[in-house]
Amino acid sequence: MAVQRMRSLEAEMKCPGCDAEVVERHLGLQVVRAEQGEERLQATYACPACGLSSAIEPSRDKLKSWWLLTKGAMLQAEGRFQEALSCFDFLLSHDPRSAMAWYNKGCALAKMQRFSEAVGNYDQALVIDPQDTEAWHNKGHALRRLGRLAEALGCFDSALLISPKRETTHVSKGNLLLAMGQSREARGCFDQALGINSRNSDAWLGKGCALAQSRRLGEAIECFEKALAVSPRDVDSWNFKGKALEAAGRPLEAMECFDRALVIDPENLLARERKERLLARLSRA
Ligand SMILES: [Zn+2]
């Protein structure tokens, strides 16, 4: 990818190739080691419209912010969430318009199971950058964890309005609808994801669950098989396939599925429980 130097600095950034607007979210930050061994931060913007990559020379203040953003992201990747939070807080204390800092802080809080605070931080990010699909998607997940399902659904819809081809959001929306007992609408979401990528095993798993919820067991089992053809070590798919086979009156094949799940994950409680229950049922029969 050609790297062109961007004309303007952080105010009103435009792609030099096509004039599309680029925002902080399109920023790529990379630490590079110079010849003398000192570290330097390389900042590039990837244009969302034409894909052109542009190097940028930030102001001193912006450079400081971006170092903190990089440091926070590295700490977060190492699971050091409290330290990451301190990084983002320090950044926001002198650069409160950094949507990426708010967004990343939201992610760190969500990892710490502090979902209510996470939602507040995603909101701050979205006030500055309302087109941030990731922030809408993650806000939806945090709201779901808080049991605010209708609001979560609204967030997934907002994400899909901006990025209609985002498979993972279609799958998340489908799983949410499943939890709300709306299996037909859920199936529509999984079909959308599969229309984009027919090898999305999470979408096959979800579609199988939606069909099982509507008692269409034969079709559900076929979907679980498709999920397993892509991800043969997915314990959930084995468990759900087993459950559907058992409901369809095929206990021996169901047992095989629970056994497969337990070979992959011997600690899996669900597989063990279902296997024991099935064994008890068969011994009574
Ligand atoms: Zn462009």
Residues whose N, C-alpha, C, O or C-beta is under 5 A from the ligand:
A	BS01	ZN	C15 G17 C18 D19 A20 C47 A49 C50 G51 L52
